[in-house]
Amino acid sequence: MNDYQHPLRESSEWDNPDFCPFCGHELSDGGPGFIDHVENNEHATCRQRFEQWRENVASDIGEEWSG
């Protein structure tokens, strides 16, 4: 286990790509490692939060969003 303490959401350091923005879990990397993390059944809450985030972004962007 590491000693990393994920910053509060309001912090300017909240977006560190080496850690899950939803739970602070250390990721193998900030790209595929994040997807592996949210697809893992152990992190279902992160997956739900990520899916909600995607829905919010898609509704904000509309047709421009392809992700």
mmCIF file as gemmi writes it, N, C-alpha and C atoms, coordinates in Angstrom:
data_model
loop_
_atom_site.group_PDB
_atom_site.id
_atom_site.type_symbol
_atom_site.label_atom_id
_atom_site.label_alt_id
_atom_site.label_comp_id
_atom_site.label_asym_id
_atom_site.label_entity_id
_atom_site.label_seq_id
_atom_site.pdbx_PDB_ins_code
_atom_site.Cartn_x
_atom_site.Cartn_y
_atom_site.Cartn_z
_atom_site.occupancy
_atom_site.B_iso_or_equiv
_atom_site.pdbx_formal_charge
_atom_site.auth_seq_id
_atom_site.auth_asym_id
_atom_site.pdbx_PDB_model_num
ATOM 1 N N . MET Axp A 1 ? 0.846 -1.177 0 1 0 ? 1 A 1
ATOM 2 C CA . MET Axp A 1 ? 0 0 0 1 0 ? 1 A 1
ATOM 3 C C . MET Axp A 1 ? 0.889 1.237 0 1 0 ? 1 A 1
ATOM 4 N N . ASN Axp A 2 ? 0.436 2.306 -0.616 1 0 ? 2 A 1
ATOM 5 C CA . ASN Axp A 2 ? 1.232 3.522 -0.637 1 0 ? 2 A 1
ATOM 6 C C . ASN Axp A 2 ? 0.672 4.533 0.357 1 0 ? 2 A 1
ATOM 7 N N . ASP Axp A 3 ? 1.378 5.621 0.512 1 0 ? 3 A 1
ATOM 8 C CA . ASP Axp A 3 ? 0.971 6.657 1.455 1 0 ? 3 A 1
ATOM 9 C C . ASP Axp A 3 ? 0.245 7.811 0.774 1 0 ? 3 A 1
ATOM 10 N N . TYR Axp A 4 ? -0.169 7.617 -0.451 1 0 ? 4 A 1
ATOM 11 C CA . TYR Axp A 4 ? -0.816 8.678 -1.211 1 0 ? 4 A 1
ATOM 12 C C . TYR Axp A 4 ? -2.151 9.054 -0.581 1 0 ? 4 A 1
ATOM 13 N N . GLN Axp A 5 ? -2.375 10.333 -0.423 1 0 ? 5 A 1
ATOM 14 C CA . GLN Axp A 5 ? -3.65 10.859 0.052 1 0 ? 5 A 1
ATOM 15 C C . GLN Axp A 5 ? -4.249 11.677 -1.078 1 0 ? 5 A 1
ATOM 16 N N . HIS Axp A 6 ? -5.336 11.183 -1.657 1 0 ? 6 A 1
ATOM 17 C CA . HIS Axp A 6 ? -5.945 11.875 -2.788 1 0 ? 6 A 1
ATOM 18 C C . HIS Axp A 6 ? -6.493 13.218 -2.318 1 0 ? 6 A 1
ATOM 19 N N . PRO Axp A 7 ? -6.174 14.303 -3.032 1 0 ? 7 A 1
ATOM 20 C CA . PRO Axp A 7 ? -6.662 15.627 -2.622 1 0 ? 7 A 1
ATOM 21 C C . PRO Axp A 7 ? -8.18 15.751 -2.766 1 0 ? 7 A 1
ATOM 22 N N . LEU Axp A 8 ? -8.731 16.669 -2.051 1 0 ? 8 A 1
ATOM 23 C CA . LEU Axp A 8 ? -10.155 16.947 -2.153 1 0 ? 8 A 1
ATOM 24 C C . LEU Axp A 8 ? -10.492 17.411 -3.561 1 0 ? 8 A 1
ATOM 25 N N . ARG Axp A 9 ? -11.73 17.179 -3.983 1 0 ? 9 A 1
ATOM 26 C CA . ARG Axp A 9 ? -12.171 17.543 -5.334 1 0 ? 9 A 1
ATOM 27 C C . ARG Axp A 9 ? -11.956 19.022 -5.619 1 0 ? 9 A 1
ATOM 28 N N . GLU Axp A 10 ? -12.064 19.87 -4.607 1 0 ? 10 A 1
ATOM 29 C CA . GLU Axp A 10 ? -11.916 21.309 -4.793 1 0 ? 10 A 1
ATOM 30 C C . GLU Axp A 10 ? -10.457 21.745 -4.952 1 0 ? 10 A 1
ATOM 31 N N . SER Axp A 11 ? -9.53 20.832 -4.688 1 0 ? 11 A 1
ATOM 32 C CA . SER Axp A 11 ? -8.108 21.146 -4.749 1 0 ? 11 A 1
ATOM 33 C C . SER Axp A 11 ? -7.644 21.303 -6.195 1 0 ? 11 A 1
ATOM 34 N N . SER Axp A 12 ? -6.654 22.161 -6.408 1 0 ? 12 A 1
ATOM 35 C CA . SER Axp A 12 ? -6.079 22.316 -7.745 1 0 ? 12 A 1
ATOM 36 C C . SER Axp A 12 ? -5.245 21.096 -8.139 1 0 ? 12 A 1
ATOM 37 N N . GLU Axp A 13 ? -4.952 20.212 -7.198 1 0 ? 13 A 1
ATOM 38 C CA . GLU Axp A 13 ? -4.154 19.011 -7.465 1 0 ? 13 A 1
ATOM 39 C C . GLU Axp A 13 ? -5.032 17.764 -7.631 1 0 ? 13 A 1
ATOM 40 N N . TRP Axp A 14 ? -6.337 17.931 -7.736 1 0 ? 14 A 1
ATOM 41 C CA . TRP Axp A 14 ? -7.272 16.812 -7.787 1 0 ? 14 A 1
ATOM 42 C C . TRP Axp A 14 ? -7.118 15.97 -9.048 1 0 ? 14 A 1
ATOM 43 N N . ASP Axp A 15 ? -6.626 16.552 -10.144 1 0 ? 15 A 1
ATOM 44 C CA . ASP Axp A 15 ? -6.62 15.871 -11.439 1 0 ? 15 A 1
ATOM 45 C C . ASP Axp A 15 ? -5.326 15.126 -11.761 1 0 ? 15 A 1
ATOM 46 N N . ASN Axp A 16 ? -4.641 14.589 -10.775 1 0 ? 16 A 1
ATOM 47 C CA . ASN Axp A 16 ? -3.427 13.806 -11 1 0 ? 16 A 1
ATOM 48 C C . ASN Axp A 16 ? -3.8 12.541 -11.768 1 0 ? 16 A 1
ATOM 49 N N . PRO Axp A 17 ? -3.309 12.352 -13.011 1 0 ? 17 A 1
ATOM 50 C CA . PRO Axp A 17 ? -3.728 11.219 -13.835 1 0 ? 17 A 1
ATOM 51 C C . PRO Axp A 17 ? -3.201 9.867 -13.351 1 0 ? 17 A 1
ATOM 52 N N . ASP Axp A 18 ? -2.343 9.845 -12.351 1 0 ? 18 A 1
ATOM 53 C CA . ASP Axp A 18 ? -1.821 8.583 -11.837 1 0 ? 18 A 1
ATOM 54 C C . ASP Axp A 18 ? -2.754 7.944 -10.816 1 0 ? 18 A 1
ATOM 55 N N . PHE Axp A 19 ? -3.866 8.628 -10.495 1 0 ? 19 A 1
ATOM 56 C CA . PHE Axp A 19 ? -4.798 8.145 -9.487 1 0 ? 19 A 1
ATOM 57 C C . PHE Axp A 19 ? -6.227 8.335 -9.974 1 0 ? 19 A 1
ATOM 58 N N . CYS Axp A 20 ? -7.106 7.425 -9.581 1 0 ? 20 A 1
ATOM 59 C CA . CYS Axp A 20 ? -8.511 7.532 -9.966 1 0 ? 20 A 1
ATOM 60 C C . CYS Axp A 20 ? -9.097 8.806 -9.362 1 0 ? 20 A 1
ATOM 61 N N . PRO Axp A 21 ? -9.75 9.636 -10.165 1 0 ? 21 A 1
ATOM 62 C CA . PRO Axp A 21 ? -10.327 10.868 -9.635 1 0 ? 21 A 1
ATOM 63 C C . PRO Axp A 21 ? -11.535 10.615 -8.735 1 0 ? 21 A 1
ATOM 64 N N . PHE Axp A 22 ? -12.077 9.409 -8.774 1 0 ? 22 A 1
ATOM 65 C CA . PHE Axp A 22 ? -13.261 9.11 -7.986 1 0 ? 22 A 1
ATOM 66 C C . PHE Axp A 22 ? -12.945 8.507 -6.622 1 0 ? 22 A 1
ATOM 67 N N . CYS Axp A 23 ? -11.882 7.697 -6.541 1 0 ? 23 A 1
ATOM 68 C CA . CYS Axp A 23 ? -11.587 7.045 -5.26 1 0 ? 23 A 1
ATOM 69 C C . CYS Axp A 23 ? -10.151 7.255 -4.795 1 0 ? 23 A 1
ATOM 70 N N . GLY Axp A 24 ? -9.281 7.751 -5.685 1 0 ? 24 A 1
ATOM 71 C CA . GLY Axp A 24 ? -7.89 7.986 -5.309 1 0 ? 24 A 1
ATOM 72 C C . GLY Axp A 24 ? -6.993 6.77 -5.434 1 0 ? 24 A 1
ATOM 73 N N . HIS Axp A 25 ? -7.501 5.655 -5.956 1 0 ? 25 A 1
ATOM 74 C CA . HIS Axp A 25 ? -6.72 4.431 -6.123 1 0 ? 25 A 1
ATOM 75 C C . HIS Axp A 25 ? -5.599 4.676 -7.127 1 0 ? 25 A 1
ATOM 76 N N . GLU Axp A 26 ? -4.399 4.2 -6.825 1 0 ? 26 A 1
ATOM 77 C CA . GLU Axp A 26 ? -3.276 4.356 -7.748 1 0 ? 26 A 1
ATOM 78 C C . GLU Axp A 26 ? -3.512 3.524 -8.999 1 0 ? 26 A 1
ATOM 79 N N . LEU Axp A 27 ? -3.291 4.116 -10.164 1 0 ? 27 A 1
ATOM 80 C CA . LEU Axp A 27 ? -3.504 3.456 -11.444 1 0 ? 27 A 1
ATOM 81 C C . LEU Axp A 27 ? -2.181 3.036 -12.051 1 0 ? 27 A 1
ATOM 82 N N . SER Axp A 28 ? -2.214 2.009 -12.907 1 0 ? 28 A 1
ATOM 83 C CA . SER Axp A 28 ? -0.986 1.58 -13.587 1 0 ? 28 A 1
ATOM 84 C C . SER Axp A 28 ? -0.524 2.662 -14.555 1 0 ? 28 A 1
ATOM 85 N N . ASP Axp A 29 ? -1.454 3.423 -15.115 1 0 ? 29 A 1
ATOM 86 C CA . ASP Axp A 29 ? -1.171 4.619 -15.907 1 0 ? 29 A 1
ATOM 87 C C . ASP Axp A 29 ? -2.478 5.383 -16.06 1 0 ? 29 A 1
ATOM 88 N N . GLY Axp A 30 ? -2.402 6.606 -16.54 1 0 ? 30 A 1
ATOM 89 C CA . GLY Axp A 30 ? -3.569 7.472 -16.592 1 0 ? 30 A 1
ATOM 90 C C . GLY Axp A 30 ? -4.493 7.245 -17.768 1 0 ? 30 A 1
ATOM 91 N N . GLY Axp A 31 ? -4.158 6.351 -18.676 1 0 ? 31 A 1
ATOM 92 C CA . GLY Axp A 31 ? -5.004 6.081 -19.839 1 0 ? 31 A 1
ATOM 93 C C . GLY Axp A 31 ? -5.688 4.737 -19.696 1 0 ? 31 A 1
ATOM 94 N N . PRO Axp A 32 ? -5.1 3.693 -20.301 1 0 ? 32 A 1
ATOM 95 C CA . PRO Axp A 32 ? -5.703 2.363 -20.202 1 0 ? 32 A 1
ATOM 96 C C . PRO Axp A 32 ? -5.836 1.869 -18.763 1 0 ? 32 A 1
ATOM 97 N N . GLY Axp A 33 ? -4.955 2.299 -17.904 1 0 ? 33 A 1
ATOM 98 C CA . GLY Axp A 33 ? -5.039 1.894 -16.496 1 0 ? 33 A 1
ATOM 99 C C . GLY Axp A 33 ? -6.312 2.391 -15.831 1 0 ? 33 A 1
ATOM 100 N N . PHE Axp A 34 ? -6.769 3.579 -16.224 1 0 ? 34 A 1
ATOM 101 C CA . PHE Axp A 34 ? -8.017 4.096 -15.671 1 0 ? 34 A 1
ATOM 102 C C . PHE Axp A 34 ? -9.195 3.266 -16.163 1 0 ? 34 A 1
ATOM 103 N N . ILE Axp A 35 ? -9.214 2.95 -17.452 1 0 ? 35 A 1
ATOM 104 C CA . ILE Axp A 35 ? -10.299 2.143 -18.007 1 0 ? 35 A 1
ATOM 105 C C . ILE Axp A 35 ? -10.31 0.759 -17.356 1 0 ? 35 A 1
ATOM 106 N N . ASP Axp A 36 ? -9.137 0.142 -17.198 1 0 ? 36 A 1
ATOM 107 C CA . ASP Axp A 36 ? -9.061 -1.144 -16.503 1 0 ? 36 A 1
ATOM 108 C C . ASP Axp A 36 ? -9.64 -1.028 -15.099 1 0 ? 36 A 1
ATOM 109 N N . HIS Axp A 37 ? -9.344 0.061 -14.431 1 0 ? 37 A 1
ATOM 110 C CA . HIS Axp A 37 ? -9.819 0.298 -13.062 1 0 ? 37 A 1
ATOM 111 C C . HIS Axp A 37 ? -11.336 0.37 -13.013 1 0 ? 37 A 1
ATOM 112 N N . VAL Axp A 38 ? -11.947 1.187 -13.866 1 0 ? 38 A 1
ATOM 113 C CA . VAL Axp A 38 ? -13.403 1.35 -13.802 1 0 ? 38 A 1
ATOM 114 C C . VAL Axp A 38 ? -14.154 0.131 -14.341 1 0 ? 38 A 1
ATOM 115 N N . GLU Axp A 39 ? -13.512 -0.683 -15.159 1 0 ? 39 A 1
ATOM 116 C CA . GLU Axp A 39 ? -14.16 -1.894 -15.658 1 0 ? 39 A 1
ATOM 117 C C . GLU Axp A 39 ? -14.064 -3.055 -14.671 1 0 ? 39 A 1
ATOM 118 N N . ASN Axp A 40 ? -13.21 -2.935 -13.681 1 0 ? 40 A 1
ATOM 119 C CA . ASN Axp A 40 ? -13.048 -3.976 -12.671 1 0 ? 40 A 1
ATOM 120 C C . ASN Axp A 40 ? -14.251 -3.946 -11.728 1 0 ? 40 A 1
ATOM 121 N N . ASN Axp A 41 ? -14.86 -5.098 -11.488 1 0 ? 41 A 1
ATOM 122 C CA . ASN Axp A 41 ? -16.044 -5.164 -10.624 1 0 ? 41 A 1
ATOM 123 C C . ASN Axp A 41 ? -15.776 -4.683 -9.204 1 0 ? 41 A 1
ATOM 124 N N . GLU Axp A 42 ? -14.531 -4.723 -8.767 1 0 ? 42 A 1
ATOM 125 C CA . GLU Axp A 42 ? -14.189 -4.223 -7.43 1 0 ? 42 A 1
ATOM 126 C C . GLU Axp A 42 ? -14.383 -2.712 -7.327 1 0 ? 42 A 1
ATOM 127 N N . HIS Axp A 43 ? -14.406 -2.04 -8.464 1 0 ? 43 A 1
ATOM 128 C CA . HIS Axp A 43 ? -14.514 -0.582 -8.489 1 0 ? 43 A 1
ATOM 129 C C . HIS Axp A 43 ? -15.802 -0.145 -9.192 1 0 ? 43 A 1
ATOM 130 N N . ALA Axp A 44 ? -16.892 -0.845 -8.899 1 0 ? 44 A 1
ATOM 131 C CA . ALA Axp A 44 ? -18.183 -0.556 -9.536 1 0 ? 44 A 1
ATOM 132 C C . ALA Axp A 44 ? -18.65 0.869 -9.258 1 0 ? 44 A 1
ATOM 133 N N . THR Axp A 45 ? -18.354 1.387 -8.076 1 0 ? 45 A 1
ATOM 134 C CA . THR Axp A 45 ? -18.75 2.754 -7.751 1 0 ? 45 A 1
ATOM 135 C C . THR Axp A 45 ? -18.042 3.745 -8.668 1 0 ? 45 A 1
ATOM 136 N N . CYS Axp A 46 ? -16.765 3.511 -8.926 1 0 ? 46 A 1
ATOM 137 C CA . CYS Axp A 46 ? -16.022 4.388 -9.836 1 0 ? 46 A 1
ATOM 138 C C . CYS Axp A 46 ? -16.605 4.301 -11.238 1 0 ? 46 A 1
ATOM 139 N N . ARG Axp A 47 ? -16.971 3.088 -11.674 1 0 ? 47 A 1
ATOM 140 C CA . ARG Axp A 47 ? -17.571 2.922 -12.999 1 0 ? 47 A 1
ATOM 141 C C . ARG Axp A 47 ? -18.875 3.71 -13.09 1 0 ? 47 A 1
ATOM 142 N N . GLN Axp A 48 ? -19.708 3.614 -12.056 1 0 ? 48 A 1
ATOM 143 C CA . GLN Axp A 48 ? -20.974 4.347 -12.053 1 0 ? 48 A 1
ATOM 144 C C . GLN Axp A 48 ? -20.733 5.856 -12.093 1 0 ? 48 A 1
ATOM 145 N N . ARG Axp A 49 ? -19.776 6.317 -11.32 1 0 ? 49 A 1
ATOM 146 C CA . ARG Axp A 49 ? -19.478 7.754 -11.302 1 0 ? 49 A 1
ATOM 147 C C . ARG Axp A 49 ? -18.915 8.207 -12.645 1 0 ? 49 A 1
ATOM 148 N N . PHE Axp A 50 ? -18.073 7.375 -13.267 1 0 ? 50 A 1
ATOM 149 C CA . PHE Axp A 50 ? -17.504 7.699 -14.568 1 0 ? 50 A 1
ATOM 150 C C . PHE Axp A 50 ? -18.609 7.75 -15.629 1 0 ? 50 A 1
ATOM 151 N N . GLU Axp A 51 ? -19.52 6.77 -15.598 1 0 ? 51 A 1
ATOM 152 C CA . GLU Axp A 51 ? -20.617 6.768 -16.558 1 0 ? 51 A 1
ATOM 153 C C . GLU Axp A 51 ? -21.505 7.996 -16.382 1 0 ? 51 A 1
ATOM 154 N N . GLN Axp A 52 ? -21.737 8.402 -15.14 1 0 ? 52 A 1
ATOM 155 C CA . GLN Axp A 52 ? -22.518 9.614 -14.893 1 0 ? 52 A 1
ATOM 156 C C . GLN Axp A 52 ? -21.791 10.838 -15.431 1 0 ? 52 A 1
ATOM 157 N N . TRP Axp A 53 ? -20.48 10.886 -15.227 1 0 ? 53 A 1
ATOM 158 C CA . TRP Axp A 53 ? -19.672 11.993 -15.744 1 0 ? 53 A 1
ATOM 159 C C . TRP Axp A 53 ? -19.783 12.051 -17.266 1 0 ? 53 A 1
ATOM 160 N N . ARG Axp A 54 ? -19.666 10.884 -17.924 1 0 ? 54 A 1
ATOM 161 C CA . ARG Axp A 54 ? -19.763 10.845 -19.386 1 0 ? 54 A 1
ATOM 162 C C . ARG Axp A 54 ? -21.12 11.337 -19.868 1 0 ? 54 A 1
ATOM 163 N N . GLU Axp A 55 ? -22.186 10.929 -19.184 1 0 ? 55 A 1
ATOM 164 C CA . GLU Axp A 55 ? -23.526 11.397 -19.56 1 0 ? 55 A 1
ATOM 165 C C . GLU Axp A 55 ? -23.631 12.907 -19.422 1 0 ? 55 A 1
ATOM 166 N N . ASN Axp A 56 ? -23.072 13.44 -18.336 1 0 ? 56 A 1
ATOM 167 C CA . ASN Axp A 56 ? -23.112 14.894 -18.123 1 0 ? 56 A 1
ATOM 168 C C . ASN Axp A 56 ? -22.345 15.624 -19.211 1 0 ? 56 A 1
ATOM 169 N N . VAL Axp A 57 ? -21.179 15.113 -19.555 1 0 ? 57 A 1
ATOM 170 C CA . VAL Axp A 57 ? -20.367 15.746 -20.594 1 0 ? 57 A 1
ATOM 171 C C . VAL Axp A 57 ? -21.073 15.646 -21.943 1 0 ? 57 A 1
ATOM 172 N N . ALA Axp A 58 ? -21.628 14.472 -22.238 1 0 ? 58 A 1
ATOM 173 C CA . ALA Axp A 58 ? -22.317 14.282 -23.515 1 0 ? 58 A 1
ATOM 174 C C . ALA Axp A 58 ? -23.497 15.234 -23.65 1 0 ? 58 A 1
ATOM 175 N N . SER Axp A 59 ? -24.237 15.446 -22.56 1 0 ? 59 A 1
ATOM 176 C CA . SER Axp A 59 ? -25.378 16.355 -22.647 1 0 ? 59 A 1
ATOM 177 C C . SER Axp A 59 ? -24.923 17.82 -22.766 1 0 ? 59 A 1
ATOM 178 N N . ASP Axp A 60 ? -23.755 18.124 -22.219 1 0 ? 60 A 1
ATOM 179 C CA . ASP Axp A 60 ? -23.215 19.488 -22.335 1 0 ? 60 A 1
ATOM 180 C C . ASP Axp A 60 ? -22.685 19.759 -23.74 1 0 ? 60 A 1
ATOM 181 N N . ILE Axp A 61 ? -22.059 18.764 -24.333 1 0 ? 61 A 1
ATOM 182 C CA . ILE Axp A 61 ? -21.399 18.931 -25.63 1 0 ? 61 A 1
ATOM 183 C C . ILE Axp A 61 ? -22.33 18.591 -26.793 1 0 ? 61 A 1
ATOM 184 N N . GLY Axp A 62 ? -23.206 17.658 -26.59 1 0 ? 62 A 1
ATOM 185 C CA . GLY Axp A 62 ? -24.152 17.279 -27.648 1 0 ? 62 A 1
ATOM 186 C C . GLY Axp A 62 ? -23.502 16.483 -28.75 1 0 ? 62 A 1
ATOM 187 N N . GLU Axp A 63 ? -23.769 16.832 -29.963 1 0 ? 63 A 1
ATOM 188 C CA . GLU Axp A 63 ? -23.296 16.096 -31.142 1 0 ? 63 A 1
ATOM 189 C C . GLU Axp A 63 ? -21.779 16.103 -31.303 1 0 ? 63 A 1
ATOM 190 N N . GLU Axp A 64 ? -21.089 17.009 -30.663 1 0 ? 64 A 1
ATOM 191 C CA . GLU Axp A 64 ? -19.635 17.11 -30.816 1 0 ? 64 A 1
ATOM 192 C C . GLU Axp A 64 ? -18.902 15.992 -30.09 1 0 ? 64 A 1
ATOM 193 N N . TRP Axp A 65 ? -19.532 15.337 -29.12 1 0 ? 65 A 1
ATOM 194 C CA . TRP Axp A 65 ? -18.879 14.327 -28.296 1 0 ? 65 A 1
ATOM 195 C C . TRP Axp A 65 ? -18.904 12.97 -28.998 1 0 ? 65 A 1
ATOM 196 N N . SER Axp A 66 ? -17.724 12.375 -29.178 1 0 ? 66 A 1
ATOM 197 C CA . SER Axp A 66 ? -17.666 11.062 -29.809 1 0 ? 66 A 1
ATOM 198 C C . SER Axp A 66 ? -17.208 9.986 -28.838 1 0 ? 66 A 1
ATOM 199 N N . GLY Axp A 67 ? -16.902 10.376 -27.583 1 0 ? 67 A 1
ATOM 200 C CA . GLY Axp A 67 ? -16.376 9.437 -26.597 1 0 ? 67 A 1
ATOM 201 C C . GLY Axp A 67 ? -17.448 8.76 -25.889 1 0 ? 67 A 1
